[in-house]
Amino acid sequence: MAEPGTELVHSIVIAAPIEEVWAEMTRLDGKQRAMMDAVLDSTLESGAPLYYRSPDGKRVFVVGRVVEVDPPRLLSHTQRLTMRDDPWTVVSWQLEAVDGGTRVTVRNSGWPEGVKRLDKVDSTWKGILAALKQVVETGDVGSGLKVQYAFMRAFMRAMPASTKTGNVPEPPGIGQAAET
């Protein structure tokens, strides 16, 4: 379990070429199965806004700004979860070709002391990496996640108003996010 004030770091090896893993992580043309069926909305250029939206576009779950992109090795962005009152953090996805596939390391940094339920965020990253591995290696998530995603869709209307697209402001500039 992660302790407040720490950087959350997780790594997994996926049995696929780095280009395939990168393509799935940065998919812009539909749902990202590993990211809880969210749709990535960004130009993926340094400084560009980045959103993970519901498939119908009515909800935003993650808002941020692209910090750095070096295909197919690095995607770094600021992030704030719209359903939580957490500070802005930085997420860096690092990909490295290794024997047997691609090592994906996700680093979520910038967590100050006193953040509540950081262990939940930490376990979510573990689940996202496991789902990414499953999607890239098999083409889809397992039946357990399919059921979880179905429940999430069924209760979409009950989500906090803060997740409605019209209630989510454009993310601050990269330097400004650290100040808010």
N, C-alpha and C positions, 0 to 999 in steps of 0.2 A: 504494500500500500504506500502511496506517495505521501510525503509529509509536506505541509505548506512551506513555501519558500524554495522548493526544489524545482529542478527542471525535469519534466516527464520525458523519458527516453525509452523507446521500444524498437526492437528490430526483429525482422523475420526474413527468411530466405524463401523466395518463390521460384519454383521450377519453371522458369520462362525467361526468354531473352529480355534484356533491359528495355528495349523499344516497346515490347508488348505491355510490360508493367507500366511504363510511362504513359502509353496510350490510354490505358484504363484509368489511371490516376487523374489524367487531365482531360478526360472525355467531356466534350461540350455539347454533344448532339443527342443527349438523352440521359436517362437515370443512371446514376452511379450506384450499382447494386451494393458495393462495399460501404458506401456512405449513406446507408439507411434510405436508399432510393432517392436521394436528393439529386437535383440537377445543378451542375456547376455552371455559373453564369459569370464569365470574365473574358477579357481578351488575352489574359495571361501574359501581359506585358508589365514590366516594372512600373509601379505607381498606379496601375489600373485597379478599379474596384473589383472585389471578388465576393460573390454571394453563393451560398448553397440554398436553393429554393425547393419548395414542394414541386412535384411534377406539373401541377396546374398553375404554378407561378403565384399563387395567392398567399403563400407563407414563405418567410425567410428564416432559416435556422442558424446560419452562420453568416456574419458580415465581416469583411476585412479588406485589405489592400495588398496587392502583390508587391513583395519586397525585391525578390530576385528570381529569375528563371534562367536555367542553363540546361535545356533539353539534351539528353534524357537523364540528367543527373541530379538536378536540384530544382525544387519549387519551394519558395519561402514566402510566407504571407502573414500579415497581422490577422488577428481573429478575435471576435467576440461572439459568444453564444447568445442569441436573442431571447432564449427562455430562462437565462440565468442572469443574475446581477454580478457578473464576474468582471474583472479588469481586462483590458486589452492584453493579449499575449501574442507571441510569435510562434508560428508552426513552420518547421522546416522538414521537408520530405527529401531525404538523400537516397539516391539509388546508386548501387555499385554492382558491376558484373562480377560474379564469383563462380567458382566451379559449381556446376549444377543449377545455375540460374542467376537470380538477382537478389542482392540483399537490400531490403528497404528499411531505412531507419527514420523514424519520426521523432522529432524533438519539439516539445511544446514548452517554451521558456517564457520568463517574465512574470511568473506567479509570485506575488508578494506573500508575506506572512499573513496568516489569519483567514485565508480563503476557505470558505466552507465547502465540504463535500468534494475536495480535490481528489479523493479516492475514486469517486464516481467518474470524473473526467479521465483519470488514469486507466480505469478498467474499460472505459469506452474506447480509448486508443488501442488497447489490446484487442478488443473485439473488431475494430475497424481493420486492423492489420490481418487478423485471421480471416475476415470476410474478403479482403482484397486478395489474399492468397487463394482462397476457394474460387473466387470469380475468375481470376486469371488462369488458374490451373484446370478448372472444370467447366467454366462458362456461366456459372450461376452460384447463388448462395444456397445453403442447405435449407431443408424444410422448416427447421426451427426459426431461422431468420425470416423466411417467407411468412410464417404465421405472425411473428412480431411486427413485420412491416404492414401486414393486413390490419392488425389492431391499431397501429399508428394512423393509418389512413382512415379507419372508422371513427377515430376520435379527433380528427384534425380540427373540426369546428370548436372543440372544447379547449384548444390550445390558447395560451395567453394572447391578449391583444397585441402584445409587443412583437409577436411573430408575423402579424399581418403586413404584407408588403408595403402598404401605404403608411405604416407606422415606423418603418425602419429607415432612418436617415442614411444618407451617403456616408461611408466610413471616413474618418478624419485622415489627413495626410499621414504618411509613414512616421514622421517625427512627432506629429501631434498625438498619435495613438498612445505613445508611451507616457504622455503627460496627463491623459484623461483617466 
